[in-house]
Each structure stands twice: as C-alpha cells, then as structure tokens.
C-alpha cells in the first residue's frame, strides 16, 4: 500500500516549484517542512480552532516539528464559518524565537471586516532585505497587487 508520506516523497523528488498538501496531519507535514527548508514554496491545510492551536499542533505529537520547522510555515490563515459563510478570521505570521514558535496577528475579523495591516510584518522586512529595497517599496508593491485583486 502506498501512503500519503510515500506520495509526498515521490512528488518532492520531481523538484516542483511549489507543493500544496490538503488535510495535512502526519509525516507529510514534516516532509513539506523539509521541502520549504530547501527554499521551495509550500502550502498546507489542516484543522485548528485558532492560530495558537495550529502552532501547538505543529510542534506536538504526532507532527513534532521543531519551532524552527514550524516557523517555516510563515503565514497562517485561519478560516471560520460565520452565519453559514466561510470567512478569513485571522492572518498571522510566524517566527521562531528563543526556542519557541510565535505568531503575530496581522489581520483579524472584527465586526464582519478584516482589520489590520502589514506595515510591521517581519516577513515583508525579510523580502525587502532579500530584494535590496526599502520596506516602503515592498509595501507599495503589495498595495498595487491588493488593488488589482480587488478589481471586479
């Protein structure tokens, strides 16, 4: 029998640009973390009731990722069903610090609207550093993309 983790190993041997794993809850999450550690882009979905719960699940049994591995999942998007509609309830970024993985909320659902901002995002600061540009330039690029996404 071929398991989910076996399939993940085979897929990653093909060296894809990105990998998306749905319903991640076991060894495949660890394999995806290794894929991300190699500089690739990875996405995963799994069930959690809060951002903190998601981080706790990543570092607890059976996943047992190190805080550094868990922080490789740089952004956590929490969805909730509100009045029969699935809404983004929170967007947080992660980082490992002093042997712990921490999340910092960037956006939260309040009164039916997503409020917050990315001006203090450590992930965007790393992008600016990598690109050799200012945080202001990265934020402007981000805002342009956001406007484009909002167009009808």
N, C-alpha and C positions, 0 to 999 in steps of 0.2 A: 504494500500500500504506500502511496506517495502522500506525504503530509504537506501541510502549508509551509513549514520551515524548509522542507526539501525544495518546494517550488520557488521559494524566495532565493535560496542559494543558486538555483539554476538561472533564475532571471538576472540576478546580480552578476553572474559570470558573463552575461551578454553585454555588460557595461552600458546600461541605459543612461540617458541624461537625467532621468528622474524616475522615481518609483512611488506608486500610490498603493497603500495597503489598507483595505477596509476591514473593520471589525478585528483590529489587532489586539491580541490578548495573550500571546505566548512568545515562543522563541523567535517568531518572525519579527517582533518588535526589536529584539536585540540585534538581529541581522540588519534590520533597517537602520538602527543607530550606527552600526559599523559602516554601512553604505554612506550615511550622512557624514560620518567622520572622515571619509575619503574625499570630501569636498563635493559630493553629489547632492541633488535636491530630493528630498523625500517627504511624503505626506502620509499620515496615518489617521484613522478614525478609531475611537473606542469610547465606551460608555463611562461617564463620570458625572457626578452631581455638581461639581464646582471645579474651578481651576486648581485649587489646592488638592482636591481629591484626585484629579488627573496626575498631578506631580507625585502624590503619595503612591498611587498605583504604579507609576513608572519605576519607583525605587524600592517597592515592596515585592515580596514573593507573589506570583511566580516570575514576574519580569526581572526584578532585582538589578535594574540598571544602576550604575554609579551616578552620583549627582552630575558629574561632567557629561556622561552619556545622555542623561535625561534632559540636560540643558541644550543638547544639540537639536532637540525639538524646540526651536527658537520662539515659535508663536503657538499659543493655544487659543483656539476659537471655541467658545462654549455656546452650544445651542440649547434653547428651551422651547417647549410648546406652551404658548400663551394664547388662550381663547381659541384653541384649535389650529393656530398658526405656528410654524416653526420659525423662531426668531434668533438672531445672534444676541446673546445675553451679555457676553463679555469677550474682549480680546485682550490677551495678556502676553507679554514677552517673558522669556525665562533666562536665567543665567546661574551658573554655579559660583558660589562664593563661600569660602571658609568651609569646604566640605559639605555644603548643603546646596540644594537646588531651590531657587526662589523665583517667584513670579511677580511681575509688576503689571498691574492693570493699566491698559492704555485707553480702553473704551468700555463703558458699562451701559446696560439698558436701564434707563430711568424714565418713567412716565411714558413708555412706549417709544422713546427715542434713544438712539445710541449716542452717548455723550462721552467726550474725552478728546485726546489728541496724541500726536506722536512727536511733539516738539522735544520731549526729554527721552526719546527712545534710544536705548543703548545699541540696539540692532542697527538703526539708521546711522548712528555715530560711527559704527564699525564700517558700514557701507561707504560713508563719506571718506573715512580714512583709507579704505581699500581703493577707492576711485581717485584719491588725491584731490578732493574738492571740499568745499565747505559744507557744513550741515545745512546752511541756508539753501545751497544749490540742490542738495538731495531733497529737502522739504519742498522746494518749488517743483521739482520733477515729480515728486509724489502727488502734489496737489493737481498738477496737469493731468496725471493719469486718473486721479479720482474724478475730476471734472468730466473726462472722457467716458468713464464708466457710468456716470450719472446721466449722460445724454440719452434721450429717448431713442 
